[in-house]
């Protein structure tokens, strides 16, 4: 298991469109990927669960990855989050 911290920089946070893009991106990986904010966590492959977390611009989240190629998966997801522009 590996964890990375990342700050969401998308101007509107993880609203519908960027959330859908992120979840679809995460589905490309076979491993388990979670997003954590405070006491809440969600499977990153579940759009509705991620959206229910209310992640906004400037919030720090943790990406937790388990499975083959954890390092590559985690870095790809973190980079994707950093590059969401809305």
Order of alpha helices (4+ residues) and beta strands (2+ residues): beta-alpha-beta-beta-alpha-beta-alpha
